[in-house]
Amino acid sequence: MAPIVHVFGALVTLLCAVLLLRHYAQTRSRLLLWAGLCFVCLAAANTLLLVDVVFVTDRDYYDARLWLASAGMALLMYGLIWESDRP
């Protein structure tokens, strides 16, 4: 059951990233770009979680997952702080 949950988590975050970046391509709203890039990092972290838990059991990818998720949150924070007040 756990692998199914991890697959759905990775797919949902990837779908969110695709939808946000596709809407950014249409409207050129920079906040959508930063949110989309955040979700790309989160999708990579979730995919790495799936690989870590299901496929590779002899190596721990915790640090890589943490760095990817932190990079995604940093991108989103940058977008929220610096880009939200621009017209």
C-alpha positions as CSV (number, residue, x, y, z in Angstrom):
1,M,0.0,0.0,0.0
2,A,2.8,2.4,0.8
3,P,4.4,2.3,-2.7
4,I,1.0,3.3,-4.2
5,V,0.8,6.3,-1.9
6,H,4.3,7.4,-2.8
7,V,3.6,7.0,-6.5
8,F,0.4,9.1,-6.2
9,G,2.3,11.8,-4.2
10,A,5.0,12.1,-6.9
11,L,2.4,12.2,-9.7
12,V,0.2,14.8,-8.0
13,T,3.2,17.1,-7.3
14,L,4.4,16.6,-10.9
15,L,0.9,17.4,-12.2
16,C,0.8,20.6,-10.1
17,A,4.2,21.6,-11.5
18,V,3.0,21.1,-15.1
19,L,-0.2,23.0,-14.6
20,L,1.5,25.9,-12.9
21,L,4.2,26.2,-15.5
22,R,1.8,25.8,-18.3
23,H,-0.3,28.6,-17.0
24,Y,2.8,30.7,-16.5
25,A,3.6,30.2,-20.2
26,Q,0.2,31.7,-21.0
27,T,0.1,34.6,-18.6
28,R,3.7,35.3,-17.8
29,S,2.9,35.9,-14.1
30,R,6.2,35.5,-12.4
31,L,4.7,34.2,-9.2
32,L,3.4,31.2,-11.2
33,L,6.9,30.5,-12.3
34,W,8.3,30.4,-8.8
35,A,5.4,28.2,-7.6
36,G,5.9,25.9,-10.6
37,L,9.7,25.6,-9.9
38,C,8.9,24.9,-6.3
39,F,6.6,22.0,-7.3
40,V,9.3,20.7,-9.7
41,C,11.6,20.4,-6.7
42,L,8.9,18.8,-4.6
43,A,8.1,16.3,-7.3
44,A,11.8,15.4,-7.5
45,A,11.9,15.0,-3.7
46,N,8.8,12.8,-3.8
47,T,10.2,10.7,-6.6
48,L,13.4,10.3,-4.7
49,L,11.4,9.2,-1.7
50,L,9.7,6.6,-3.9
51,V,13.1,5.3,-5.0
52,D,14.5,5.4,-1.5
53,V,11.6,3.5,0.2
54,V,10.6,1.1,-2.6
55,F,13.5,0.4,-4.9
56,V,16.8,1.1,-3.1
57,T,16.9,-0.2,0.4
58,D,20.6,-0.2,1.1
59,R,21.2,3.5,0.7
60,D,19.6,6.4,2.5
61,Y,18.6,9.5,0.3
62,Y,17.2,11.5,3.2
63,D,19.7,14.4,2.8
64,A,19.1,14.7,-0.9
65,R,15.3,14.7,-0.4
66,L,15.7,17.3,2.3
67,W,17.9,19.5,0.1
68,L,15.4,19.3,-2.8
69,A,12.4,20.1,-0.7
70,S,14.3,23.0,0.9
71,A,15.4,24.4,-2.5
72,G,11.7,24.2,-3.6
73,M,10.6,26.1,-0.5
74,A,13.4,28.7,-1.0
75,L,12.2,29.3,-4.6
76,L,8.7,29.8,-3.4
77,M,9.7,32.1,-0.7
78,Y,11.8,34.2,-3.1
79,G,8.8,34.4,-5.4
80,L,6.4,35.4,-2.6
81,I,8.7,38.0,-1.1
82,W,10.3,39.7,-4.2
83,E,7.8,39.1,-7.0
84,S,4.4,39.5,-5.4
85,D,4.5,43.3,-5.2
86,R,5.5,43.8,-8.8
87,P,2.7,44.7,-11.3
